[in-house]
Amino acid sequence: MLAACTYSTGAAATFNEVKADYQSSDTLILDRHGELLHRLRTDATVRRGQWVALADVSPALRTALVLSEDKRFYEHSGVDWRAVSAAAWGNLWNTKTRGASTITMQLAGLMDEDLKRSSGGRSVVQKLGQTFSAQSLERGWRKDQILEAYLNLVPFRGELVGIDALSQTLFGKAAHGLDNREAAVAAALVRAPNAKEPQVVQRACSVMKTLEPAGAANCDAMDLFVAGALQRRDYAASEGIAPHVASQLARSSANNAHRITTTLRAPLQRFAVQTLQTHVRELAGRHVEDAALLVLDNATGEVLAWVGSSGPLSNAADVDAVTALRQPGSTLKPFLYAQAIAERRITAASLLEDSATQIQTTGGLYIPQNYDRHFKGWVSARTALGASLNVPAVRTLVMVSPDAFQKQLVRLGLPLKESGDYYGYSLALGSAEVSLLNLTNAYRALANGGRTSPTTLLPGKAAPAIQALDPRAAFIVGDILSDPLARARTFGTDSVLATRFWTAVKTGTSKDMRDNWALGYSQRYTVGVWVGNASGAPMWDVSGTTGAAPIWAAVMNFLHAKQPSRAPKPPAGVVQKPVQFASADSASNLEAARTEWFVDGTQQAAFAMDSGAARAMATGARGQKGLKNGAAPTARITAPTTGTIIALDPDIPPNRQRLTLQAEGSNLRWLMDGKPLAKGNSAQWALWPGRHVVQIADAKGQVLDEVRLEVRGAGVRMRHE
């Protein structure tokens, strides 16, 4: 008896302690208000659902279980002595009986490892311990608590433990919806969890007869029903509207938490998933399969919506495109212009040349192009950024330098792996790889006047912000991104980017249309959208306004359906002044007069480019000789540019390969390495390996301009000088 008492320790636990210690095999992801967003299986060793209150179990199952396992459950005090006597008498005469183990005794065995039944059955000492534990449970617990705990802890079949896992897996419904037939099968599995189908059918039919009036029990097709139920596995391992958030938090959750409250908003998350999937379906004919979306609270950095893929529409639904690295295209331009404005290299009204250009780099020539392959001439920085012109952005990066720009991006939370010199001038057009998460948070920094802080998925985890960008420059860039007239040259005046409330937005498309972006913010929210293919395959004819922008606009409209968004107040140190623009010949205006924002001390009233200055700008870009005595040159070489590197094609005979030389001016003479070559504004030169000097001269032999180039080619015999 003393030994048996040592087995009764499990009965000392209270009902609330047992319920609190219950561990589901799933992790539940909840929104900020406790609404279920996603369920993710995190324990592969067992299948346990959520704890189910007795009131949420169908009356049919409660009745079936009591009638099947313990008919006098509500009468005894833990041990059914009448059943014990019957069992003992049956054993004496070798007669089969139901058994004397009550629901309370079974629960005691489930709660105490030392009392659990082994393959050879329980020992006499275990049975005595189970008896004492059951009586102790009855003294401390109510009957409804005992039955509730039993239903949640009892193993049913295979890995299934508890009524929630059983009903969701075998019947595809919650426990409160089980009917008489399903309840009968469940009760049959309690008695014999791993019995073969015929035994389960026989036992279930027997239970049915106890549930329904005499003659009403119908066991027709019970064998088919049982066979179907035992083969069904409808309880998916991952289910809900936030799979990527669930995976991320489940991996990082402390103390194996099985209920995690997040900062997400369930209605917004549902709308974001539906909108994203609907738009991706519309783009299916353009070879688009994937998309991702992120919504941040500007003030706190809390994530309000996180959609990592297009779900069933994607061939890589498990890949989280919110954290995946992709090329951001033109979405880096706002940070470049902000840096140039902060460093007082340009203003929003400064004139930048949008024309064909070739920039010498250590790897050869870099020749940027605009999205539409057309050039706009002289434009203000406001127009260049708003219309997303590439050449002015590259010219701006030449002023700032790739290395300084890379450091600025890192301060904004874009952890670029390489130095600015590695990316070169293509960094202005988004040649680096960033994640939607980091890029959206960088735009949030623009919304917050240049202050940045990490994002968070957990309430109360907001981190302090740091000043990563000049607040004056952030304000001016935000004003440009909110200006529909600034982007009119590329996007028109009535694009999807225009909202009825204040927003600042920028689109971007990476090389070969592999990635399409829309990033923007309102007074309170920042929304980032990526559209593309997880495989990196190019899309077909998808632009900034047809790819990500419609999703961005729909989510912004949802967020501000009842909430206003007003333009930010200008920070200290910025002034607004009227400006005018004049063309090179002053015959017409480059841009309409307007009121412009300036960093205090950089303001001016008029912006013009005269012919001499224009030529000087072009000359500097092409590496020509400086102007003499401030006069414009009378002639210049237009092609090739200095620093050009030409590679001979090994598949074409060297004597068939020619380079076209072009120049502006009159009565020109061409010189190659100081020797006469041809006359006129153009000439053909037979390529030859080595470094060469190309010059043009006037009729008197005075050299007017020159460029230096190099011809490379393996397998070609070098000419002896």
N, C-alpha and C positions, 0 to 999 in steps of 0.2 A: 504493500500500500504506500509506503514511504517513497519507493522508487517511482510508482505511478504518479505521485504528486509532483515529482520533478518535471513531468511532461506537460503540466498545466500552466506553464508560464505564459503561453500565447493568449490565454483567456484574460490575462491582466490588462491587456490593451483595451482602451475604450473604442466605441464605434467611431468617434470623430478622429481618433488617432489612426485607425485602420484606413478610413477614407482618405485622410491626408497623406498617408504613406503609399497609397495606390499609385502605381506607375503605369501609365498608358504606353503602348508601343508607338504611339504617334505624338508628334509635337503640333500643337494648335497655334496658329498665328492669328492674332486678334488685331483689329484696328484700334484706334485711340479710344473708342467708346465701348470696347469689349465685343464688337461684332466679329464673328468668325470670317476670316479671309481665306485661310488655307489650312489643310491638314496634310501632314507629311510623316510617313513612317520613318522612325529613327531607331527602332530596335528590331533587328532581323531575327532574333532568337525566339520570339513569341509574338502572337497577335492579340493585343489587348486594345479594346476600344476605350471610350470615355466612361467614367463612372456614371451609371444610370440610376436615378432616384426610383424608388419603388413605385411612386405614383406615375412614372413614365414607362412602366412595364405593362403590357397589355393584360387585362383581367384574365383572358384565356390562358396565358402562360402561367400566371400566378396560381390559378386554380389547378392547371395540369400538373405543375411541379409539386404542389402540396399533395394532391391525390395520388401521384405516382410515387413520391419519395417518403412522405411522412403524413399519413392521413390524420393523425392526432396531434399535428404540430401545434395547434393553438390550445391544446389541453394539457400536454405534459410540461415538465419543468426541465427539459434538456434531454432526458432519457425516457424512452417509451418502455416502461417495465413490462407492459402487457406484450409488446412485441419481443422483448428480450426473453420472456418466458416461452412464447411460441417458438422462437428460434431455438432455444435450448431443447425444448421438447421435440422439435423437428430433427435436430441433430442426433438426439438420443435414438429416435426411430428411423433415422436416415431418410427423413421426409424433407423435400425442398420447400423452403419458406421465403418470404420476401426479404427478410433480413431485419435486424433490429437497429441499424444505424439511422439516427434521426438527422434532420437537416442541421440542427444545432451541433450534433456530434461531427457531421461532415465538415461544417464550417470550422470547428476547432481543429480538425485535421488539416484543413487548408491554410490556417493561420500559423500553425506551428510546424516547423521543419521536422522536428523529432516525432511528430505524430502522423506524418504522411505515409500513405500506404505504399509498400514496396511490391515488387512483382510476386513475392511469396505471401502477400497479405500482411496484416498487422500482427505483431506479437501480443501475448496476453498483457504484458506490461503496457504496451501502446494502447490497447483497448481500454485498460483501466484508466490510463492518463486521459484518453479521449473522453471517457465518462465524466471524470472530475472536471475537465475543462468545459464540457458542455453545460454542466450544472452551474459552473462559475459564470459562464456567459449569460445564462438565463437570469442570474441574479442581478447582473449589471446592465444588461441590454434589454430593450423592448423587442417584441416579436417582429415588428415591421423592420427594425434595424437588422435583426438576424437574417431575415429573408432577403433584404436588400443587399447586404454584404455577401451572402451566399450566391445570389444571382450574378454578382460582379466578379467573384473570385473562382467560381467553379469552372473547371476545364470541360470543354464540350467535345471537340474532335481535332486531332492533330495539334496544330499550333494555336488553335482558337481557345481563348480563355475569356470568360465573361459574356454576358448576354448581348452587349453592344457589338462585339466582334462577330458573334454568331449570327445575329439578325442581319447585320450589314453585309456579311460575306455570303451566307447561304441563301438569304431571302431578299437581299438588296433593299432593305427598308429599316427604319428605326424600330426599336423594341416595342414601342407603344402601338405599332400597327400590325402585330402578329395575330393571325386568325387562329381558329381552333386546329386546323390541320398543321399549320406551322408550329403552333405551340406543342402539339402532340409529338412532332418530330424532335423539337428541342428537348422535351422531357425525356424522350427515348434516348437521346444522345447523352444526357446526364447519367443515366444508368449504365450505358455501355458506350463510351466515347469513340472507341475504335472498332466497334462491331461491324461486321459485314452488312451489306445492304439488306439482304433478306431478314436478318435479325432486327435491323432498325425498322423495317416495314412492319414486321410482326408486333414489335413493341409499340410503335406509333399507333397502330390500329387498336391495340388494347387500351392505350390512353384515350383515344378518341371515344371509345365506348363509355369511358367514365365521365367525359365532358358533355356528351349529348344525351338526350333522353333515350330510353330504350327504343330501339328500332330506327332511330334517326341517324345514328352514326353511319357514315358512308366511307368505306375504305376503297371504293372503286378507284383504280388508277393510282393508288398510294405508292405502288412500286415505281411507277414512272416519275411521280412527284419527288420521291426520296432520291432516286437516281439523279434527277436534274439538280436537286438542291445540293447534294454532296459533291457534284462536279463544278458547281458555280463558284466563281471567285470575283464577284463584282466589287469588292472592297478595295479600290485602287490604292496603291502606295502613296500617290500624290494626287490631291484633289482640291480644287479651289481656283482663285483668281490671282494668286501671288506666289507662283511656284519658285521663282528665283529668290525672292525675299525669304521664303521659308527655308530654302536650302542654305542660304547665307547665314541666317540667324541660328538655324539648328546646329550648324558646324561650330559656331562661336558662342553658343549660349552657355552661361555659367551654371554649374551644378546640375547639368542635364535637365534644365527646365522644360516642362512639357506644355506650358501655356505661356506664350510670349506676347505681351502687349506692345504694339508698334505705334509709330507716329502716323501711319497711313490712315486715309479716310476711305471707308468702304464704298460709299456712293461714287466718289471720284475715281477710285480704282476700277470699279465695274464699268463706268462710263469710258475710261481710258482704254480698257481692254476691248470693249465693243467697238469703239471708234477706230482704234488701230486696226483691228481685224477686218472691219468693213472696208476701210480704205485700201488695205493690202489686197483684198479680193478684187477691188476695182482696178488695181495696177497689175493684176496677174498677167494680162496680155502684154505687159512691158517687161516681163522677166523680173518681177519683184516678188520675193517670198518672205522677207523678214522686215521687222521694224522694232523699234524700242522707244520708250517714253519715260521721262522723269519729270516730276513736279516737286519744286522745293518751296518752302516758306522762306521768304527773303529775310525776315527778322531773326529766325532761330536756326535756319539750316535744316529743319526737320523735313524728311521725305514724306510727301503727301500722297504720291502715287509712283509706282515703280513697275513698269511692264518691260520684261527683258527680252521678249520675242513675240512673234505672231502666233505662238502656240501651235495648233494643229495645221496651220498653213505653212509652217516652216519645216525644212528638212533637217534642221538642227535646233529643235525646240528647247533642248537642255542648255544650249549656249546662251549665256546672259549677255546680250548686246549692250546693256547699260554699263558693264565693266570691261567689255572687250575693247581692244585698241584698234582704232580705225583712223584714216586720214581725214582731217576736219575741213579740208578745202578752204573756202573764203571766210569761214567763221572765226579765224584768228585775226582778220583784218582790224576789227574794232580795237583790239589790244595794241596793235602796231600804231594805229593813228593816235590812240590815247597816249602812248609813250612819246611819240614825236611831238604832240601838242604839249605834254608835260615838260619836255626838254626844250621847248620853245624853238624847235626846228621849223615847225609849220603852225599855221592857225587853221581853223575850219574854213576860212576864206582864201587861203593860199592857193595859188594856181599851180597845178601839176600837169605835165604833158602826158597825154594818153596817145601815144604813137608807137610805131614799130621801133623796137630798140634791141640792141644786143649788148649784153653785159659780160665783160671778160671775167672769168673765174679761173681758179687753178686747174679745173678739169676741162676747160674750154669755154665756149660761149653759152650763155644762158639767154634764151630768147622767149620772154613771156608773151602770152597771147590772152586776149579777152575771151570770155565765154562765147560771145556771138561772132568772134573773129573780125570785129569791126573796131575802129578806133574813133574816139570822140574829139581829139585835139586837146586844146587847153581847157581844163575843168578845175573847179575848186575842189578842195579836199572834202568838203561836204558832199558834193556830187560824186566824187571818186569813191567814197565809202558807201554812200547810200545806193549808188548804182552798181556797186561791187566790181569796179574796174580793176583789172589785174596789173596793168603796166604802171599806173600811178602808185599802187601799193608796193611794187618792187622798187620803184624810185624812192619811195619813202623809207624802205628798209635799207637802201644804200646809205641814206643819211644816218639812220639809227645804228646800223651794223647788225648782222645776224647774231653775233655773240651777245650783244646787249639785249636784243629782243628775246633770245632764248632765256636769259636770266630773268627778264620780266615775266615771261610765261611761267617759269618755275615759281616765282613769288606768288603768282595767282593760283597756284595749286595744280599746274599741269606738269607732272614729273617727267619731263623729256629726258630720255636716256642718253642722248648725245649732245655734243656742244653745238653752238650756233654755227661754227665754221663747218661742221659736218653736214648740216642741212643746206647751208649756203642761202642764196637769195630766194630759192623756192620756198623757204620757210614762210615768206609773206603770203603764199598761196596754199599753205596747209600741208606741206610735205611731211611733217612729223606725224606721229601716231599718238592719239589721245583717246580717252574713254568718254562716253556720253556723261558719265557721272562727274568727272573732273571738269569737263567743258561747261556743263550746265552750271556747276558751282562757280566757275570763273565768270560767267555772265551774271550770276547772282552778286558777285563782287561789284560789277558795274552798277547794278541796281542799288547797292548799298554804299555808293560813293567811294568805291575802291577798297572797301574793307572786306576781308575774306576770313572765313572760318570753316572747319570741316562740317560735312553733312552728318546727319544722324538718323537712324531708323528707330531709336529707342527714346521714349519720353524722358525729359529731364537730363539729357546728355549733351546739351548745347555747350560748345566750347567758346572761349573768348575770341573776339575778332582781332585781326591785325591789319594795319594799313599797308596794302600791297600796291596801290596805284594812286596817283595824285587825284584827289576828289574833284578838282576843277576839270581835269581832263576827262574823268569818268562821266561827269555831268554833260560836258559838251558832246562826247561821243554818244551818250544816251539820247541827247536831243537830236543828233543826226539820224540815229537808228529809228527814231519815232516820226521822222519827217517824210510823209508820202511823196512830196515833191522832189526830195533828194534822190529817191530811188526810181523816179518816174522814167528816166531814160532807159532803164533796163526792164523794169517791172510794170510800167504803165501807172496811171493814176488810180486805177480801180482794181488792184490786185487782191488776192486772198490775204495778204499781209496787213491790209488796212482793217482796223477794228473800230467800233463805235466808242470805245473808251481808250485811254492812254496806254500805249504799249510801245516798246522798243524791240525790234526784231532784226535778225540777220539770217540769211540762208547761205548754204555752201554746198558745193558739189566737188568731189574729189576726181582725180584723173580717171578717164574712161567711164565715168558715171558709175563708179563702184560704191560710192557712199553719197547720200543726200541728207542734208541737215536743215533744221530750222531751230534756232535758239533765240529766245526773247523773254522779256520780263514786263510785268505790270508793276503797279505800286506795291503789291503785296506778294506776288508769286513770280517764280522763274520756271519756264517750261522748256524742256529740251526734247527734240524728236530726231531720231535717226531712221532712215529707210535704206534698204539695200538687200544684200544676200550674205548670209553667214559664211558662205563658201568664198566670198570675194568676187564672185562672177559679176560682170558689168550688167547694169540695167539698160533698157532700151528707151531712149528719148524721154528721160525723166529729169525735169528741171527742179529748181528750188521751189517754184510755185505749184508744181504738180505732184511732187514727191512728199516731202515731210511737212511742208507749210500747211496744207489743209488739215492735217491732224493737229498741228500746233494751234491753228485758229479755232478749231472746234473745242479743244480743251480750254483755251483761254476764254471763249464765250461761255462755256459751262461754269468756269470759276467765277465769272463776273456777271452771271445772269441776274443777280440781285445786289451785287456789290460794286460800288464805283471804283474807278482807278484814275487818279489825278497825276499830273506831271510833277516830278520832284521839284522842290524849291532850290533855286540856285545857291551854291555854297559861297562862302566868303572868298573873294579873290577873282570872281568872274564878272565881266561887264558886257553889256549888250549895246552894240553900236550899229548904225546904218552903214552899209557898204555898197560900192558900185564897182562894176567890172567893165573893162574895155578890151577890145581885140587888138591885134598887132597894128592894124592900120587905123584904129579908132573910128572906123566907119560904122561899126556895129558893136553891140555889147556881147561879151562872151556868155554872161549869165545875167538874169534880171536882178535889178537892185533889190536888196533885202536888208533885214536886220539880222546881225550875226553875233554869236557869243564868242568872247575872247578871254583868255587868261589875262588878267589885268597887267598892262604894260606891253602887250603884244598887239593891241588894237590899232587899226588904221582904216581910213575912210575909203580909199580907192585901191583897186588891184588891176594892173594892166601889164601886158607883155608886149614891148615894142619889138620891131623886127630884129634889131641888133641883139637884144637879150634872148630872143627866141633862137637865133642862130647860135649864140654862145651856149645856150642850154643843149642844143643838138650837138654842137661840137664837143662839149664836155662829155656827153654820153657816149660819143664815138671815139674818144681818145685822140682827137686831132691836136695839132700844134695850137698853142695859144694865139689869141688875136694880137696883132702887132699894133701898138699905139692906139688900142681901143677900137680900131676900124674893123668892120666885118670882112672876112676873107672873100676874095673874088671867085674862088673855086675850091671845091673840096671833093674828096673821094667818098662816095656813098656806099660802095661795096668793093671788096670786103672791108670789115672793120679791123682795127688794129688788135692783135692778139689772136686772130683766127687760126685755128689748127685744122688742117685738112688731111684726111687719111686717104691714101690711094687705095682704090678697089683692086684687090689682087686678081679678080676675075676679068678685069678689063685691061688690055694692053696699055702700058703707060703713055705711049704716044697718041692714044685716042682720048686721053682724059684732059679736059680743059677747064679753066676757071675764068668766069666772066668778070671783067673789071669795069666798074662804072663810076662816073664822076659828074659833077655839075660845074659849069663854066664854059668858056669859049677858047678856041685855038689852043687846045690842050695837047701836051706831049706826054706819053707814058714812058716811065723809066723803070726797069726791073734790075735791082741791085746796081743801080747807077748806069746801066746800059740802055740805050734807046730800044723801045719795044713796039710802040704803035702811036698813032695820032687819033684824035677825036674824043668823044665823051665815053666811049666804051672800047674794050679790047678783049681779045681771047688770048689766054696765056697757057701754054703747055706745061702742066704741073711737073715739078721736079723736086725730089726730096731735099730737105734742108730748110734753113731759116732765110727769109728773104725780106727785102725792103722794096715796097711798091711806092712810086712817087709820080706826081703830076707836075709839069712845069709849063711855063708860058713860052711864047715864041722866042723869047730872049734866053731861054734856058734857066730862068729863075724858078726854083722849086716852090710850089704853092702849098702842097700838102703831101703827107706820106703816111703809110701804115706799115706795120710789120706783121708778118704771118709766118707760119711754119707748115711744111708739107711732110707728112710721115708716110712711110710705106715699106713694109718688109719685103725682101727679095728683089729690090730694085738696086742696081749698081749705082753707087754715088758718083757724080761727076767730079773729076779732079779740078780743083781751082788753080 
